[in-house]
Amino acid sequence: MKICFVASEGVPFAKTGGLADVVGALPKALAAQGHAIEVFLPRYRATMAGKQLSSVAHVTLPFRPELKFATIEDGGQAAGVHPYLFNSPEYFDRDGLYQAQGQDYPDNARRFGAFCLGALEFLKRFPSPPDVIHCHDWQAAAVPIYLRSLYREDPFFKNVRVMFTIHNLGYQGLFPPSALEDLALPAGLFTMQGIEFYGKVNLLKGGIIYSDFISTVSRKYAEEIQTPEYGCGLEGVLRSRKDRLTGILNGVDYDDWDPATDKFLPMNYTANDLRGKQTCKAELLKKMGAVNPRLERPAIGIVSRFAAQKGFDLIAEIAEPLMAKELYVVALGTGEPQYENLFRQMAARYPGKFLARIAYDNALAHQIEAGADMFLMPSRYEPCGLNQIYSLKYGTPPVVRATGGLDDTIKDFNGKAGTGFKFTEYSAEALFGALQRAIETYRRQAAWHVIVQNAMSQDFSWTQSAREYAAVYERLAKSGVQGPAVGVG
């Protein structure tokens, strides 16, 4: 099959979170199974900075009051995947992908609308259309909206199906009603049955309504988002499409995340020879500023986007009793200013024990996975999560809240079976209880060896998930049913 991915980020070109890892890895797994895969991404300022790429097309974007133009560049085919980059300096030659100094760019609707139009106009240059366009998150949601409105009479796209994946329902692409004009979309879309949402334009809602099939990134999250607690106001829309909604668990790319081969580690290791893990721990603690590090103390790792979703308010509540214990916390991330400040304050309050780095540092992220003894993810909600899966491979049992993909991927340890430690209630007490269980188990060497071996034996490679996606693509391609057309009003 011929599949075209449309997404706002993907490794190795641009990354702010797990979406980029998925868009980097899933196409490779699909290509390995024989499918023809193209990936369409924006070219940001930081994307291959300073490198000249060959131009393969120029596209015209039908914006008002004047037409806009962009260049499509060849990202270089690799592993059976052909990436293309949408180069529009007006929209994407900026320091950040989505925001500057913690504030979203005010023209984000126009920026990503241009990107989506560019994808569709470029696809029309090919001899034949793709079988499926696979769109990711609100930044690509204008693709199905345009297909059901501006392009609904275009014969080129007559048999193209659209799959839309929600990586995080908390980010919806909300804009004032004037965004309709910015996006060159018909006024008839701005209804409760369309993309209107409490007086605003909601692009994610449009992706849900006008795509042929919707997926999200774990089975549990697909269930959760149909409830008021996790639906972010869209639970009714999702329930109305539940017959075309599924959860497919993210995989991980073990070419990049394997302690036996990881190029960022001071010493590699395997489940059969864990000596390297102690070396990684010693080097990590030294690098993070621990004075005379004591390796018998458990080290709790955190690598995360610092946001309310991630449960860090719970860590603040238990800071005093947690840091009274003989342990280390090693944290890395960036995000919302209040949580960046929280981690700075805790590092200042507990010097030598709470070791925090406010930064994006891929090498250090690998070193924390390897050097920590356990990994903490107390999320309020978590669509899938990747770090807990990396942690399993690195023999670093996760401590997680039983939500979304965390619940799907981690089995609670009972002394013999299980791969981590789970708690259900979103409370500081429940989190502290799970951490206490983990620390007590760590003190029992034989039990800890069992859970580490259980964790490292898990396989969350992309092969199975790619087969599940391909099965959906095939059903869509054979189906005569498309998403609803949009009245122009």
Secondary structure, 3 states (H helix, E strand, C coil): CEEEEECCCECCCECCCHHHHHHHHHHHHHHHCCCEEEEEEECCCCCCCCCCCCEEEEEEECCCCCCEEEEEEECCCECCEEEEEEECHHHHCCCCCCEECCEECCCHHHHHHHHHHHHHHHHCCCCCCCCEEEEECHHHCHHHHHHCCCCCCCHHHCCCEEEEEECCCCCCCEECCCHHHHCCCCHHHCCCCCCEECCEEEHHHHHHHHCCEEEECCHHHHHHCCCCCCCCCCHHHHHHCHHHEEECCCCECCCCCCCCCCCCCCCCCECCECHHHHHHHHHHHHHCCCCCCCCCCCEEEEEEEECHHHCHHHHHHCHHHHHCCCCEEEEEEEECHHHHHHHHHHHHHCCCCEEEEECCCHHHHHHHHHHCCEEEECCCCCCCCCHHHHHHHCCCCEEEECCHHHHHHCCECCCCCCCEEEECCCCHHHHHHHHHHHHHHHHCHHHHHHHHHHHHCCCCEHHHHHHHHHHHHHHHHHCCCCCCCCCCC
